[in-house]
Amino acid sequence: MNTILDPRELRNAFGRFATGVCVVTTVSPDGLAAGLTVNSFSSVSLDPALVAWCLGRKAPSLAAFTASTHYVVHVLSADQQQLAQHFARPSEDKFASVRDQLDPTPGQVPMFSHALARFECRKVAMTDCGDHVMVLGQVERFSYSDEAPLLFHAGRFIDTR
C-alpha cells in the first residue's frame, strides 16, 4: 500500500477505475464556443435530474464554462475515439473541423448529432474542489442510443466493440 501521496502514482491508481468518455460543450455569452474531453461525468439525481462533471482550474475553457448558463454532455460511443482525442488537445477553434457534425440547439450550444447519449443541461452550480471545479447541471433534454461505449482505463482509450 502506497501511503505517500505521490501525485503521479495517485493518478495511476485513479486511472484503474474505468470510466466513460465525454465531450462537454458550451457557448459563452459573447458567442465563443468551447469544449473539452472529460471522464469525470456522473449522474447525481433523478428528481430533479442532475449531473456533475469536473473541469481543471488550468483548462483554457474554464472562463467560458464559468460565464455560460448551459452546456451539453456528449457520452461518446466506441467509434468516437478520434473526437475524444481532438477535444482533449488545446486548439484555437476546436470546432473548425467538426462543424458538419453539429446540430443546432435553442441556446446555440454546440451539440454533436451523433453520441451514445446527450444531456442538454442548465448550469446550477460550480463548486471549488481542489485543482478542479465541479460543475452541477440540471438536465433539460436528453437522448441516447444502444451502441458500444468508449471507455478510458489506465491512461488509454478502450474500444468496447
Buried (B, 14 or more C-beta within 10 A) or exposed (E): EEEEEEEEEEEEEEBEEEBBBBBBBBBBEEEBBBBBBBBBBEEBEEEEBBBBBBBBEEBEBBEBBBBBBBBBBBBBBBBBBEBBEBBBEEEEEBBEEBEEBBEEBEBEBBBBEBBBBBBBBEBBEBEEEEEBBBBBBBBEEBEEEEBEBBBBEEEEBBEEE
